[in-house]
Amino acid sequence: MISEKILDGKKLSEELNQKLKEQIIDAHKKTAIKPKLATILVGDNPASQIYIKIKHRTCEIVQIKSVMVNLDKKTTKEQLFKEIEKLNNDSTVHGLLLQIPLPDHLKEYTDEFIGSISPEKDVDGLNPKNAGNLFNYNEYLAPCTPKGIIALLENNGVEIQGKDVTIINRSNLVGKPLIFMLLKRNATVSVCHTKTKDINKFIRNADILVVAVGRANFITADRVKEGVVIIDVGMNRVEGKLCGDVAFDEVLPKVAKITPVPGGVGPMTVHMLMQNTFNAYRNLVGI
Ligand SMILES: NC(=O)c1ccc[n+]([C@@H]2O[C@H](COP(=O)([O-])OP(=O)(O)OC[C@H]3O[C@@H](n4cnc5c(N)ncnc54)[C@H](OP(=O)(O)O)[C@@H]3O)[C@@H](O)[C@H]2O)c1
């Protein structure tokens, strides 16, 4: 059955959002304070506008208050630092995220901006303090996409311990944090990138393959082994349609399980943002 092979991130995220909502209502009853997420978007990147909208819509579903700060694309470095500082100091805000990529003139300062977000409010888990916590296997405020990937595997009974996992990506957002989450769960992890000498060897060896390259049809059926579990993180637009990095239809007969795009990793990422915001809130209000 095809449906048994699908790691359905949409369905799982809806279930987890529902459970989280109940926890949030409970916490609100105790504290009379609602969790609140603030997002900063600089400029008018169309993809970023869509992602931000989805995040705020999900906040409504789980009953997290949210505020969107949309800054002009000509915003200066100083103005953006000031805005972050303002939200860091706003005690009604528990989670703060800066939507990336930033406009070209600010791009080179991205790490500095992220580093200036209060670690207690850093719900994207990208601040060096939270990245360091992950080094010690503390996933309390860890990046949302790898957290979502782990939840998808664990909630679908995919064993991680002892498995050979190949990640094709080494970004701060996906590959690097995922290494630590997998090591924590006793996987053997290989990380590939553009300079990997024989990438096919690692792809073929994988029991679990995580692909986040950003190229449609990057993984074809001839490259993977029978019975592999594939997590497709990629998001590409081909003729206006959203697709991942995997040639889904041709790979499907060979896999044990696979995430669809859309409806796989994407909604799980948004759920983990909600979860991180709730974590940050609990810490800040002391419950
Ligand atoms: N679904 C979600 O929630 C979600 C969240 C985050 C990202 N994404 C998607 O995931 C993809 C990656 O995102 P990102 O921000 O991590 O991008 P990124 O920083 O550009 O990372 C891409 C990674 O893929 C590697 N790569 C690119 N081409 C390759 C090739 N031909 N062979 C081997 N490795 C190759 C790069 O290697 P080098 O390091 O050597 O350049 C890099 O490590 C994008 O499609 C993005 O839209 C989805």
The ligand as a MOL file (V3000), in Angstrom:
LIG
                    3D

  0  0  0     0  0            999 V3000
M  V30 BEGIN CTAB
M  V30 COUNTS 48 52 0 0 0
M  V30 BEGIN ATOM
M  V30 1 N 10.7580 22.0510 4.4200 0
M  V30 2 C 11.3370 22.9110 5.2350 0
M  V30 3 O 10.8050 23.2380 6.2850 0
M  V30 4 C 12.6780 23.4570 4.8950 0
M  V30 5 C 13.4520 24.1120 5.8570 0
M  V30 6 C 14.7370 24.5480 5.5180 0
M  V30 7 C 15.1830 24.3670 4.2140 0
M  V30 8 N 14.3790 23.7700 3.2960 0 CHG=1
M  V30 9 C 14.8390 23.5440 1.9070 0
M  V30 10 O 15.9890 22.6840 1.9800 0
M  V30 11 C 16.9130 23.0370 0.9510 0
M  V30 12 C 18.2360 23.3990 1.6000 0
M  V30 13 O 18.0810 24.5260 2.4270 0
M  V30 14 P 19.3160 25.2400 3.1430 0
M  V30 15 O 18.8440 26.5370 3.6870 0
M  V30 16 O 20.0020 24.2890 4.0400 0 CHG=-1
M  V30 17 O 20.2040 25.5390 1.8240 0
M  V30 18 P 21.7650 25.6970 1.6410 0
M  V30 19 O 22.3500 26.4350 2.7840 0
M  V30 20 O 21.9330 26.2390 0.2500 0
M  V30 21 O 22.3270 24.2070 1.6960 0
M  V30 22 C 22.3070 23.3320 0.6070 0
M  V30 23 C 23.2420 22.1850 0.9160 0
M  V30 24 O 23.2040 21.2720 -0.1490 0
M  V30 25 C 24.5270 21.0140 -0.6090 0
M  V30 26 N 24.4880 20.7980 -2.0510 0
M  V30 27 C 24.0150 21.6130 -3.0060 0
M  V30 28 N 24.1710 21.0620 -4.2360 0
M  V30 29 C 24.7820 19.8690 -4.0260 0
M  V30 30 C 25.2410 18.8290 -4.8780 0
M  V30 31 N 25.1150 18.9350 -6.2250 0
M  V30 32 N 25.8300 17.7510 -4.3330 0
M  V30 33 C 25.9650 17.6520 -2.9930 0
M  V30 34 N 25.5640 18.5900 -2.1240 0
M  V30 35 C 24.9730 19.6920 -2.6480 0
M  V30 36 C 25.3190 22.2540 -0.2660 0
M  V30 37 O 26.7080 21.9330 -0.1680 0
M  V30 38 P 27.8280 23.0650 0.1970 0
M  V30 39 O 27.7250 23.2430 1.6820 0
M  V30 40 O 29.1110 22.4420 -0.2280 0
M  V30 41 O 27.4300 24.2820 -0.5740 0
M  V30 42 C 24.6890 22.6340 1.0840 0
M  V30 43 O 25.3040 21.9520 2.1540 0
M  V30 44 C 16.2370 24.1670 0.1690 0
M  V30 45 O 15.4930 23.6300 -0.9060 0
M  V30 46 C 15.2800 24.7730 1.1900 0
M  V30 47 O 14.1940 25.4410 0.5720 0
M  V30 48 C 13.1490 23.3050 3.6060 0
M  V30 END ATOM
M  V30 BEGIN BOND
M  V30 1 1 1 2
M  V30 2 2 2 3
M  V30 3 1 2 4
M  V30 4 1 4 5
M  V30 5 2 4 48
M  V30 6 2 5 6
M  V30 7 1 6 7
M  V30 8 2 7 8
M  V30 9 1 8 9
M  V30 10 1 8 48
M  V30 11 1 9 10
M  V30 12 1 9 46
M  V30 13 1 10 11
M  V30 14 1 11 12
M  V30 15 1 11 44
M  V30 16 1 12 13
M  V30 17 1 13 14
M  V30 18 2 14 15
M  V30 19 1 14 16
M  V30 20 1 14 17
M  V30 21 1 17 18
M  V30 22 2 18 19
M  V30 23 1 18 20
M  V30 24 1 18 21
M  V30 25 1 21 22
M  V30 26 1 22 23
M  V30 27 1 23 24
M  V30 28 1 23 42
M  V30 29 1 24 25
M  V30 30 1 25 26
M  V30 31 1 25 36
M  V30 32 1 26 27
M  V30 33 1 26 35
M  V30 34 2 27 28
M  V30 35 1 28 29
M  V30 36 1 29 30
M  V30 37 2 29 35
M  V30 38 1 30 31
M  V30 39 2 30 32
M  V30 40 1 32 33
M  V30 41 2 33 34
M  V30 42 1 34 35
M  V30 43 1 36 37
M  V30 44 1 36 42
M  V30 45 1 37 38
M  V30 46 2 38 39
M  V30 47 1 38 40
M  V30 48 1 38 41
M  V30 49 1 42 43
M  V30 50 1 44 45
M  V30 51 1 44 46
M  V30 52 1 46 47
M  V30 END BOND
M  V30 END CTAB
M  END
